[in-house]
Amino acid sequence: MICLRGPHDTIEGRRVQQVWNVASTTNAILELGDRLVCQGVERVVTEATGNCWRPFFYLLEARGLQCWLVNARDVKNVPGRPKTDKPDAV
C-alpha cells in the first residue's frame, strides 16, 4: 500500500494524498520509483515488516530516492486508529 502526500495544486500550504496498491514485483516497484521521481518525491518511508520491505527499499533507493526504514512497533496500536494497510500507509 502506497500513500503519496504532495502539495495541493491551488491551495498554498495544503496537502493532498493518494493511496493505492503496488505489486511487489521488480517491474512494479521500478515503475513506482519512476512515478515518485516524476512527482518530485525525495524521501520514502517504509515500515520494516518481515522481509517485505527489502525490494521496495533497495529498488527505490537505486532510483535515487532517500529511503527510511521505520520500526513497525512505532506505528502499531495507535489509539483511535484501526490496524489495516491503508491507515498504516497514510
Jmol script that loads the backbone (N, CA, C; Angstrom):
load data "model"
ATOM      1  N   MET A   1       0.859  -1.166   0.000  1.00  0.00           N
ATOM      2  CA  MET A   1       0.000   0.000   0.000  1.00  0.00           C
ATOM      3  C   MET A   1       0.905   1.230   0.000  1.00  0.00           C
ATOM      4  N   ILE A   2       0.605   2.158  -0.884  1.00  0.00           N
ATOM      5  CA  ILE A   2       1.408   3.374  -1.045  1.00  0.00           C
ATOM      6  C   ILE A   2       0.536   4.580  -0.728  1.00  0.00           C
ATOM      7  N   CYS A   3       1.099   5.539  -0.030  1.00  0.00           N
ATOM      8  CA  CYS A   3       0.433   6.821   0.202  1.00  0.00           C
ATOM      9  C   CYS A   3       1.387   7.914  -0.250  1.00  0.00           C
ATOM     10  N   LEU A   4       0.950   8.704  -1.213  1.00  0.00           N
ATOM     11  CA  LEU A   4       1.735   9.826  -1.721  1.00  0.00           C
ATOM     12  C   LEU A   4       1.093  11.114  -1.235  1.00  0.00           C
ATOM     13  N   ARG A   5       1.841  11.885  -0.472  1.00  0.00           N
ATOM     14  CA  ARG A   5       1.352  13.180   0.026  1.00  0.00           C
ATOM     15  C   ARG A   5       2.121  14.267  -0.694  1.00  0.00           C
ATOM     16  N   GLY A   6       1.379  15.182  -1.281  1.00  0.00           N
ATOM     17  CA  GLY A   6       2.024  16.259  -2.015  1.00  0.00           C
ATOM     18  C   GLY A   6       1.277  17.559  -1.861  1.00  0.00           C
ATOM     19  N   PRO A   7       1.864  18.638  -2.361  1.00  0.00           N
ATOM     20  CA  PRO A   7       1.213  19.940  -2.247  1.00  0.00           C
ATOM     21  C   PRO A   7      -0.059  20.016  -3.079  1.00  0.00           C
ATOM     22  N   HIS A   8      -1.030  20.740  -2.574  1.00  0.00           N
ATOM     23  CA  HIS A   8      -2.285  20.965  -3.290  1.00  0.00           C
ATOM     24  C   HIS A   8      -2.013  21.853  -4.500  1.00  0.00           C
ATOM     25  N   ASP A   9      -2.719  21.619  -5.588  1.00  0.00           N
ATOM     26  CA  ASP A   9      -2.495  22.384  -6.814  1.00  0.00           C
ATOM     27  C   ASP A   9      -2.828  23.863  -6.670  1.00  0.00           C
ATOM     28  N   THR A  10      -3.869  24.180  -5.909  1.00  0.00           N
ATOM     29  CA  THR A  10      -4.333  25.569  -5.868  1.00  0.00           C
ATOM     30  C   THR A  10      -4.306  26.223  -4.495  1.00  0.00           C
ATOM     31  N   ILE A  11      -4.306  25.430  -3.431  1.00  0.00           N
ATOM     32  CA  ILE A  11      -4.356  25.999  -2.082  1.00  0.00           C
ATOM     33  C   ILE A  11      -2.978  25.880  -1.435  1.00  0.00           C
ATOM     34  N   GLU A  12      -2.327  27.013  -1.238  1.00  0.00           N
ATOM     35  CA  GLU A  12      -0.988  27.027  -0.673  1.00  0.00           C
ATOM     36  C   GLU A  12      -1.003  26.515   0.767  1.00  0.00           C
ATOM     37  N   GLY A  13      -0.011  25.719   1.119  1.00  0.00           N
ATOM     38  CA  GLY A  13       0.085  25.172   2.460  1.00  0.00           C
ATOM     39  C   GLY A  13      -0.783  23.953   2.702  1.00  0.00           C
ATOM     40  N   ARG A  14      -1.573  23.573   1.725  1.00  0.00           N
ATOM     41  CA  ARG A  14      -2.475  22.420   1.834  1.00  0.00           C
ATOM     42  C   ARG A  14      -1.832  21.203   1.185  1.00  0.00           C
ATOM     43  N   ARG A  15      -2.135  20.029   1.675  1.00  0.00           N
ATOM     44  CA  ARG A  15      -1.615  18.779   1.131  1.00  0.00           C
ATOM     45  C   ARG A  15      -2.756  17.929   0.604  1.00  0.00           C
ATOM     46  N   VAL A  16      -2.453  17.124  -0.395  1.00  0.00           N
ATOM     47  CA  VAL A  16      -3.394  16.119  -0.892  1.00  0.00           C
ATOM     48  C   VAL A  16      -2.685  14.776  -0.820  1.00  0.00           C
ATOM     49  N   GLN A  17      -3.470  13.736  -0.681  1.00  0.00           N
ATOM     50  CA  GLN A  17      -2.857  12.408  -0.632  1.00  0.00           C
ATOM     51  C   GLN A  17      -3.576  11.456  -1.564  1.00  0.00           C
ATOM     52  N   GLN A  18      -2.788  10.552  -2.116  1.00  0.00           N
ATOM     53  CA  GLN A  18      -3.303   9.475  -2.970  1.00  0.00           C
ATOM     54  C   GLN A  18      -2.852   8.172  -2.333  1.00  0.00           C
ATOM     55  N   VAL A  19      -3.743   7.203  -2.280  1.00  0.00           N
ATOM     56  CA  VAL A  19      -3.407   5.901  -1.708  1.00  0.00           C
ATOM     57  C   VAL A  19      -3.762   4.839  -2.734  1.00  0.00           C
ATOM     58  N   TRP A  20      -2.825   3.918  -3.003  1.00  0.00           N
ATOM     59  CA  TRP A  20      -3.076   2.857  -3.963  1.00  0.00           C
ATOM     60  C   TRP A  20      -2.180   1.663  -3.655  1.00  0.00           C
ATOM     61  N   ASN A  21      -2.520   0.528  -4.248  1.00  0.00           N
ATOM     62  CA  ASN A  21      -1.736  -0.704  -4.096  1.00  0.00           C
ATOM     63  C   ASN A  21      -0.680  -0.790  -5.180  1.00  0.00           C
ATOM     64  N   VAL A  22       0.461  -1.358  -4.826  1.00  0.00           N
ATOM     65  CA  VAL A  22       1.519  -1.636  -5.791  1.00  0.00           C
ATOM     66  C   VAL A  22       1.947  -3.078  -5.575  1.00  0.00           C
ATOM     67  N   ALA A  23       2.039  -3.811  -6.666  1.00  0.00           N
ATOM     68  CA  ALA A  23       2.515  -5.193  -6.574  1.00  0.00           C
ATOM     69  C   ALA A  23       3.975  -5.188  -6.131  1.00  0.00           C
ATOM     70  N   SER A  24       4.409  -6.264  -5.503  1.00  0.00           N
ATOM     71  CA  SER A  24       5.791  -6.321  -5.026  1.00  0.00           C
ATOM     72  C   SER A  24       6.712  -7.004  -6.034  1.00  0.00           C
ATOM     73  N   THR A  25       6.422  -6.799  -7.316  1.00  0.00           N
ATOM     74  CA  THR A  25       7.300  -7.315  -8.365  1.00  0.00           C
ATOM     75  C   THR A  25       8.339  -6.252  -8.708  1.00  0.00           C
ATOM     76  N   THR A  26       9.461  -6.676  -9.233  1.00  0.00           N
ATOM     77  CA  THR A  26      10.528  -5.735  -9.574  1.00  0.00           C
ATOM     78  C   THR A  26      10.038  -4.655 -10.529  1.00  0.00           C
ATOM     79  N   ASN A  27       9.342  -5.046 -11.584  1.00  0.00           N
ATOM     80  CA  ASN A  27       8.869  -4.060 -12.565  1.00  0.00           C
ATOM     81  C   ASN A  27       7.895  -3.067 -11.948  1.00  0.00           C
ATOM     82  N   ALA A  28       6.987  -3.536 -11.103  1.00  0.00           N
ATOM     83  CA  ALA A  28       6.012  -2.640 -10.466  1.00  0.00           C
ATOM     84  C   ALA A  28       6.714  -1.656  -9.533  1.00  0.00           C
ATOM     85  N   ILE A  29       7.717  -2.121  -8.804  1.00  0.00           N
ATOM     86  CA  ILE A  29       8.440  -1.236  -7.887  1.00  0.00           C
ATOM     87  C   ILE A  29       9.264  -0.215  -8.666  1.00  0.00           C
ATOM     88  N   LEU A  30       9.873  -0.630  -9.772  1.00  0.00           N
ATOM     89  CA  LEU A  30      10.626   0.314 -10.600  1.00  0.00           C
ATOM     90  C   LEU A  30       9.706   1.363 -11.216  1.00  0.00           C
ATOM     91  N   GLU A  31       8.515   0.950 -11.638  1.00  0.00           N
ATOM     92  CA  GLU A  31       7.526   1.904 -12.154  1.00  0.00           C
ATOM     93  C   GLU A  31       7.106   2.879 -11.050  1.00  0.00           C
ATOM     94  N   LEU A  32       6.924   2.364  -9.836  1.00  0.00           N
ATOM     95  CA  LEU A  32       6.605   3.218  -8.698  1.00  0.00           C
ATOM     96  C   LEU A  32       7.717   4.247  -8.487  1.00  0.00           C
ATOM     97  N   GLY A  33       8.958   3.793  -8.531  1.00  0.00           N
ATOM     98  CA  GLY A  33      10.086   4.707  -8.364  1.00  0.00           C
ATOM     99  C   GLY A  33      10.075   5.808  -9.409  1.00  0.00           C
ATOM    100  N   ASP A  34       9.801   5.453 -10.659  1.00  0.00           N
ATOM    101  CA  ASP A  34       9.721   6.459 -11.726  1.00  0.00           C
ATOM    102  C   ASP A  34       8.605   7.457 -11.450  1.00  0.00           C
ATOM    103  N   ARG A  35       7.461   6.954 -11.023  1.00  0.00           N
ATOM    104  CA  ARG A  35       6.320   7.830 -10.731  1.00  0.00           C
ATOM    105  C   ARG A  35       6.642   8.793  -9.598  1.00  0.00           C
ATOM    106  N   LEU A  36       7.267   8.271  -8.546  1.00  0.00           N
ATOM    107  CA  LEU A  36       7.603   9.113  -7.412  1.00  0.00           C
ATOM    108  C   LEU A  36       8.614  10.190  -7.793  1.00  0.00           C
ATOM    109  N   VAL A  37       9.619   9.810  -8.565  1.00  0.00           N
ATOM    110  CA  VAL A  37      10.618  10.783  -9.014  1.00  0.00           C
ATOM    111  C   VAL A  37       9.956  11.857  -9.874  1.00  0.00           C
ATOM    112  N   CYS A  38       9.063  11.455 -10.780  1.00  0.00           N
ATOM    113  CA  CYS A  38       8.350  12.417 -11.636  1.00  0.00           C
ATOM    114  C   CYS A  38       7.471  13.357 -10.808  1.00  0.00           C
ATOM    115  N   GLN A  39       6.966  12.890  -9.669  1.00  0.00           N
ATOM    116  CA  GLN A  39       6.126  13.708  -8.784  1.00  0.00           C
ATOM    117  C   GLN A  39       6.963  14.631  -7.890  1.00  0.00           C
ATOM    118  N   GLY A  40       8.274  14.489  -7.954  1.00  0.00           N
ATOM    119  CA  GLY A  40       9.144  15.326  -7.137  1.00  0.00           C
ATOM    120  C   GLY A  40       9.383  14.797  -5.741  1.00  0.00           C
ATOM    121  N   VAL A  41       9.048  13.534  -5.506  1.00  0.00           N
ATOM    122  CA  VAL A  41       9.259  12.921  -4.185  1.00  0.00           C
ATOM    123  C   VAL A  41      10.758  12.743  -3.969  1.00  0.00           C
ATOM    124  N   GLU A  42      11.209  13.045  -2.763  1.00  0.00           N
ATOM    125  CA  GLU A  42      12.622  12.882  -2.416  1.00  0.00           C
ATOM    126  C   GLU A  42      12.839  11.808  -1.359  1.00  0.00           C
ATOM    127  N   ARG A  43      11.851  11.593  -0.486  1.00  0.00           N
ATOM    128  CA  ARG A  43      12.003  10.658   0.621  1.00  0.00           C
ATOM    129  C   ARG A  43      10.867   9.651   0.631  1.00  0.00           C
ATOM    130  N   VAL A  44      11.226   8.390   0.894  1.00  0.00           N
ATOM    131  CA  VAL A  44      10.260   7.299   1.011  1.00  0.00           C
ATOM    132  C   VAL A  44      10.446   6.671   2.381  1.00  0.00           C
ATOM    133  N   VAL A  45       9.342   6.462   3.089  1.00  0.00           N
ATOM    134  CA  VAL A  45       9.400   5.821   4.401  1.00  0.00           C
ATOM    135  C   VAL A  45       8.741   4.453   4.269  1.00  0.00           C
ATOM    136  N   THR A  46       9.455   3.424   4.692  1.00  0.00           N
ATOM    137  CA  THR A  46       8.983   2.052   4.583  1.00  0.00           C
ATOM    138  C   THR A  46       8.911   1.431   5.967  1.00  0.00           C
ATOM    139  N   GLU A  47       7.823   0.723   6.235  1.00  0.00           N
ATOM    140  CA  GLU A  47       7.678   0.020   7.507  1.00  0.00           C
ATOM    141  C   GLU A  47       8.430  -1.296   7.432  1.00  0.00           C
ATOM    142  N   ALA A  48       9.251  -1.564   8.430  1.00  0.00           N
ATOM    143  CA  ALA A  48      10.022  -2.806   8.487  1.00  0.00           C
ATOM    144  C   ALA A  48       9.132  -3.928   8.995  1.00  0.00           C
ATOM    145  N   THR A  49       8.640  -4.751   8.087  1.00  0.00           N
ATOM    146  CA  THR A  49       7.792  -5.872   8.451  1.00  0.00           C
ATOM    147  C   THR A  49       8.335  -7.112   7.750  1.00  0.00           C
ATOM    148  N   GLY A  50       8.905  -8.027   8.501  1.00  0.00           N
ATOM    149  CA  GLY A  50       9.486  -9.215   7.893  1.00  0.00           C
ATOM    150  C   GLY A  50      10.535  -8.818   6.871  1.00  0.00           C
ATOM    151  N   ASN A  51      10.493  -9.451   5.710  1.00  0.00           N
ATOM    152  CA  ASN A  51      11.410  -9.125   4.618  1.00  0.00           C
ATOM    153  C   ASN A  51      10.709  -8.381   3.496  1.00  0.00           C
ATOM    154  N   CYS A  52       9.445  -8.047   3.674  1.00  0.00           N
ATOM    155  CA  CYS A  52       8.660  -7.401   2.614  1.00  0.00           C
ATOM    156  C   CYS A  52       9.222  -6.055   2.201  1.00  0.00           C
ATOM    157  N   TRP A  53       9.888  -5.366   3.077  1.00  0.00           N
ATOM    158  CA  TRP A  53      10.402  -4.025   2.814  1.00  0.00           C
ATOM    159  C   TRP A  53      11.610  -4.023   1.897  1.00  0.00           C
ATOM    160  N   ARG A  54      12.358  -5.105   1.871  1.00  0.00           N
ATOM    161  CA  ARG A  54      13.651  -5.128   1.176  1.00  0.00           C
ATOM    162  C   ARG A  54      13.590  -4.735  -0.299  1.00  0.00           C
ATOM    163  N   PRO A  55      12.742  -5.359  -1.133  1.00  0.00           N
ATOM    164  CA  PRO A  55      12.752  -4.964  -2.547  1.00  0.00           C
ATOM    165  C   PRO A  55      12.346  -3.505  -2.747  1.00  0.00           C
ATOM    166  N   PHE A  56      11.370  -3.029  -1.970  1.00  0.00           N
ATOM    167  CA  PHE A  56      10.962  -1.632  -2.090  1.00  0.00           C
ATOM    168  C   PHE A  56      12.106  -0.710  -1.699  1.00  0.00           C
ATOM    169  N   PHE A  57      12.724  -0.985  -0.575  1.00  0.00           N
ATOM    170  CA  PHE A  57      13.796  -0.136  -0.072  1.00  0.00           C
ATOM    171  C   PHE A  57      14.941  -0.061  -1.077  1.00  0.00           C
ATOM    172  N   TYR A  58      15.450  -1.196  -1.503  1.00  0.00           N
ATOM    173  CA  TYR A  58      16.635  -1.213  -2.358  1.00  0.00           C
ATOM    174  C   TYR A  58      16.355  -0.714  -3.777  1.00  0.00           C
ATOM    175  N   LEU A  59      15.218  -1.083  -4.344  1.00  0.00           N
ATOM    176  CA  LEU A  59      14.915  -0.634  -5.708  1.00  0.00           C
ATOM    177  C   LEU A  59      14.587   0.856  -5.754  1.00  0.00           C
ATOM    178  N   LEU A  60      13.879   1.359  -4.754  1.00  0.00           N
ATOM    179  CA  LEU A  60      13.572   2.790  -4.734  1.00  0.00           C
ATOM    180  C   LEU A  60      14.824   3.608  -4.432  1.00  0.00           C
ATOM    181  N   GLU A  61      15.677   3.076  -3.580  1.00  0.00           N
ATOM    182  CA  GLU A  61      16.946   3.745  -3.297  1.00  0.00           C
ATOM    183  C   GLU A  61      17.806   3.809  -4.567  1.00  0.00           C
ATOM    184  N   ALA A  62      17.771   2.748  -5.358  1.00  0.00           N
ATOM    185  CA  ALA A  62      18.521   2.724  -6.618  1.00  0.00           C
ATOM    186  C   ALA A  62      17.982   3.746  -7.620  1.00  0.00           C
ATOM    187  N   ARG A  63      16.724   4.153  -7.467  1.00  0.00           N
ATOM    188  CA  ARG A  63      16.121   5.177  -8.330  1.00  0.00           C
ATOM    189  C   ARG A  63      16.489   6.591  -7.862  1.00  0.00           C
ATOM    190  N   GLY A  64      17.263   6.677  -6.769  1.00  0.00           N
ATOM    191  CA  GLY A  64      17.722   7.977  -6.295  1.00  0.00           C
ATOM    192  C   GLY A  64      16.892   8.574  -5.182  1.00  0.00           C
ATOM    193  N   LEU A  65      15.940   7.801  -4.647  1.00  0.00           N
ATOM    194  CA  LEU A  65      15.105   8.288  -3.554  1.00  0.00           C
ATOM    195  C   LEU A  65      15.796   8.030  -2.215  1.00  0.00           C
ATOM    196  N   GLN A  66      15.619   8.938  -1.273  1.00  0.00           N
ATOM    197  CA  GLN A  66      16.136   8.745   0.071  1.00  0.00           C
ATOM    198  C   GLN A  66      15.143   7.841   0.803  1.00  0.00           C
ATOM    199  N   CYS A  67      15.601   6.678   1.249  1.00  0.00           N
ATOM    200  CA  CYS A  67      14.704   5.702   1.876  1.00  0.00           C
ATOM    201  C   CYS A  67      14.963   5.617   3.374  1.00  0.00           C
ATOM    202  N   TRP A  68      13.881   5.680   4.143  1.00  0.00           N
ATOM    203  CA  TRP A  68      13.937   5.493   5.590  1.00  0.00           C
ATOM    204  C   TRP A  68      13.211   4.209   5.929  1.00  0.00           C
ATOM    205  N   LEU A  69      13.808   3.428   6.797  1.00  0.00           N
ATOM    206  CA  LEU A  69      13.183   2.207   7.289  1.00  0.00           C
ATOM    207  C   LEU A  69      12.770   2.448   8.733  1.00  0.00           C
ATOM    208  N   VAL A  70      11.460   2.345   9.018  1.00  0.00           N
ATOM    209  CA  VAL A  70      10.962   2.621  10.366  1.00  0.00           C
ATOM    210  C   VAL A  70      10.481   1.336  11.022  1.00  0.00           C
ATOM    211  N   ASN A  71      10.518   1.324  12.328  1.00  0.00           N
ATOM    212  CA  ASN A  71      10.109   0.161  13.102  1.00  0.00           C
ATOM    213  C   ASN A  71       8.582   0.079  13.138  1.00  0.00           C
ATOM    214  N   ALA A  72       8.036  -1.060  12.764  1.00  0.00           N
ATOM    215  CA  ALA A  72       6.585  -1.250  12.753  1.00  0.00           C
ATOM    216  C   ALA A  72       5.989  -1.071  14.147  1.00  0.00           C
ATOM    217  N   ARG A  73       6.751  -1.378  15.171  1.00  0.00           N
ATOM    218  CA  ARG A  73       6.283  -1.230  16.555  1.00  0.00           C
ATOM    219  C   ARG A  73       5.883   0.217  16.866  1.00  0.00           C
ATOM    220  N   ASP A  74       6.551   1.164  16.221  1.00  0.00           N
ATOM    221  CA  ASP A  74       6.281   2.577  16.488  1.00  0.00           C
ATOM    222  C   ASP A  74       4.988   3.073  15.862  1.00  0.00           C
ATOM    223  N   VAL A  75       4.426   2.326  14.920  1.00  0.00           N
ATOM    224  CA  VAL A  75       3.194   2.762  14.266  1.00  0.00           C
ATOM    225  C   VAL A  75       2.016   1.838  14.527  1.00  0.00           C
ATOM    226  N   LYS A  76       2.240   0.750  15.217  1.00  0.00           N
ATOM    227  CA  LYS A  76       1.152  -0.183  15.519  1.00  0.00           C
ATOM    228  C   LYS A  76       0.419   0.237  16.785  1.00  0.00           C
ATOM    229  N   ASN A  77      -0.832  -0.173  16.834  1.00  0.00           N
ATOM    230  CA  ASN A  77      -1.651   0.028  18.035  1.00  0.00           C
ATOM    231  C   ASN A  77      -1.735   1.489  18.484  1.00  0.00           C
ATOM    232  N   VAL A  78      -1.818   2.394  17.532  1.00  0.00           N
ATOM    233  CA  VAL A  78      -2.022   3.794  17.874  1.00  0.00           C
ATOM    234  C   VAL A  78      -3.485   3.945  18.268  1.00  0.00           C
ATOM    235  N   PRO A  79      -3.777   4.511  19.451  1.00  0.00           N
ATOM    236  CA  PRO A  79      -5.167   4.631  19.891  1.00  0.00           C
ATOM    237  C   PRO A  79      -6.024   5.390  18.878  1.00  0.00           C
ATOM    238  N   GLY A  80      -7.195   4.853  18.605  1.00  0.00           N
ATOM    239  CA  GLY A  80      -8.128   5.507  17.702  1.00  0.00           C
ATOM    240  C   GLY A  80      -7.905   5.203  16.231  1.00  0.00           C
ATOM    241  N   ARG A  81      -6.896   4.402  15.918  1.00  0.00           N
ATOM    242  CA  ARG A  81      -6.634   4.063  14.525  1.00  0.00           C
ATOM    243  C   ARG A  81      -6.737   2.557  14.329  1.00  0.00           C
ATOM    244  N   PRO A  82      -7.526   2.131  13.343  1.00  0.00           N
ATOM    245  CA  PRO A  82      -7.575   0.693  13.075  1.00  0.00           C
ATOM    246  C   PRO A  82      -6.261   0.227  12.477  1.00  0.00           C
ATOM    247  N   LYS A  83      -5.906  -1.015  12.696  1.00  0.00           N
ATOM    248  CA  LYS A  83      -4.668  -1.575  12.175  1.00  0.00           C
ATOM    249  C   LYS A  83      -4.932  -2.266  10.851  1.00  0.00           C
ATOM    250  N   THR A  84      -4.915  -1.486   9.778  1.00  0.00           N
ATOM    251  CA  THR A  84      -5.048  -2.054   8.433  1.00  0.00           C
ATOM    252  C   THR A  84      -4.007  -1.391   7.547  1.00  0.00           C
ATOM    253  N   ASP A  85      -3.782  -1.944   6.369  1.00  0.00           N
ATOM    254  CA  ASP A  85      -2.741  -1.453   5.477  1.00  0.00           C
ATOM    255  C   ASP A  85      -2.944  -0.007   5.037  1.00  0.00           C
ATOM    256  N   LYS A  86      -4.173   0.366   4.706  1.00  0.00           N
ATOM    257  CA  LYS A  86      -4.411   1.721   4.204  1.00  0.00           C
ATOM    258  C   LYS A  86      -4.099   2.781   5.274  1.00  0.00           C
ATOM    259  N   PRO A  87      -4.666   2.687   6.485  1.00  0.00           N
ATOM    260  CA  PRO A  87      -4.293   3.683   7.505  1.00  0.00           C
ATOM    261  C   PRO A  87      -2.804   3.661   7.841  1.00  0.00           C
ATOM    262  N   ASP A  88      -2.189   2.487   7.782  1.00  0.00           N
ATOM    263  CA  ASP A  88      -0.746   2.413   8.026  1.00  0.00           C
ATOM    264  C   ASP A  88       0.008   3.215   6.969  1.00  0.00           C
ATOM    265  N   ALA A  89      -0.394   3.105   5.741  1.00  0.00           N
ATOM    266  CA  ALA A  89       0.273   3.828   4.662  1.00  0.00           C
ATOM    267  C   ALA A  89       0.120   5.333   4.848  1.00  0.00           C
ATOM    268  N   VAL A  90      -1.070   5.746   5.249  1.00  0.00           N
ATOM    269  CA  VAL A  90      -1.320   7.176   5.455  1.00  0.00           C
ATOM    270  C   VAL A  90      -0.512   7.655   6.637  1.00  0.00           C
TER     271      VAL A  90
END
end "model"
wireframe off; spacefill off
backbone 0.3
color backbone group
